[in-house]
């Protein structure tokens, strides 16, 4: 079992920055990839960024060049550094983990609001 807890959401003006953190506990070494998804009101949940246990990263086109995903060496923390935030980035952001056996874990979500 893996538990994921997000933190760092909040409200920011357009052009601002936020850093989200996801703390993983439990069988963390079973995770092959961790990532961040988001869901805006009335929209489907979408992948924002992902990072593998080997450090390879993947980003949605809409956030490339603005967001950076990273992971600490112990692989217990995953970060999403968000810069140049836009109103369209407003959503609930979820931490996600997928194990080598394809089991999927989700955090409870953290709200990010970008508004002037």
C-alpha positions in Angstrom: 0.0 0.0 0.0 1.1 3.6 -0.7 -0.3 6.7 0.9 0.1 10.1 -0.9 -0.5 13.5 0.8 -0.4 16.7 -1.2 0.4 20.2 0.1 1.2 23.6 -1.2 -1.9 24.7 -3.0 -3.5 28.1 -2.7 -4.4 31.2 -4.5 -2.1 33.2 -6.7 -2.3 36.0 -9.2 -1.6 35.4 -12.9 2.1 35.2 -13.5 2.8 34.0 -10.0 4.4 30.8 -8.8 3.5 27.9 -6.5 5.2 24.7 -5.5 3.2 21.6 -4.7 4.6 18.8 -2.6 3.5 15.2 -2.4 4.7 13.0 0.5 4.7 9.3 -0.2 4.7 6.6 2.5 4.3 2.9 2.6 5.6 0.7 -0.2 7.2 3.6 -2.0 9.8 1.4 -3.8 6.9 -0.4 -5.6 6.2 2.8 -7.5 7.5 3.0 -11.0 6.2 6.4 -11.8 4.8 9.4 -9.9 3.0 12.3 -11.3 0.6 15.2 -11.0 -2.8 15.4 -12.5 -5.4 18.1 -12.4 -9.1 18.5 -12.7 -10.9 21.7 -13.4 -14.6 22.2 -12.9 -16.6 20.5 -15.7 -13.4 18.9 -17.2 -11.8 15.5 -17.1 -8.8 14.8 -15.0 -5.6 15.3 -17.1 -2.0 14.5 -16.7 0.2 17.5 -15.9 3.6 16.0 -15.4 5.2 12.6 -14.5 8.5 11.3 -13.4 9.8 7.8 -13.4 11.9 6.1 -10.8 14.8 6.5 -13.2 14.2 10.3 -13.4 12.7 10.6 -16.8 10.0 13.3 -17.1 7.0 14.0 -19.2 4.8 17.1 -19.4 1.5 18.1 -20.8 2.1 20.5 -23.7 0.1 23.2 -21.9 2.7 23.4 -19.1 6.0 22.8 -20.8 8.5 25.5 -20.0 6.4 26.7 -17.0 6.2 23.6 -14.7 8.9 21.4 -13.4 8.5 18.0 -11.7 11.2 16.7 -9.4 11.7 13.9 -6.9 14.0 13.7 -3.9 16.7 11.1 -3.7 14.8 9.0 -1.2 11.9 9.1 -3.6 9.5 10.0 -0.7 8.7 13.5 -2.0 7.6 14.7 -5.4 7.4 18.3 -6.2 5.7 20.4 -8.9 7.2 23.8 -9.3 4.7 26.0 -11.2 5.7 29.3 -12.7 4.0 31.8 -14.9 0.7 30.6 -13.7 -2.4 31.3 -15.8 -6.1 31.3 -15.0 -6.5 28.1 -17.0 -4.2 26.4 -14.5 -6.9 26.7 -11.9 -7.9 23.2 -10.8 -7.6 20.6 -8.1 -4.2 19.0 -8.4 -3.8 15.4 -7.5 -0.6 13.4 -6.8 -0.5 10.1 -8.5 1.6 7.0 -8.1 1.7 3.8 -10.2 3.3 0.6 -9.1 5.3 -1.8 -11.3 2.2 -4.1 -10.9 0.0 -1.3 -12.4 -1.7 -0.5 -9.2 -2.7 3.2 -9.1 -2.7 5.4 -6.0 -4.1 9.0 -5.6 -3.8 11.7 -3.0 -6.7 13.7 -1.8 -6.0 16.7 -4.0 -5.1 20.3 -3.4 -6.8 23.4 -4.8 -4.8 25.8 -7.0 -6.6 29.0 -8.0 -5.1 31.6 -10.3 -7.0 34.8 -10.4 -6.5 38.5 -10.3 
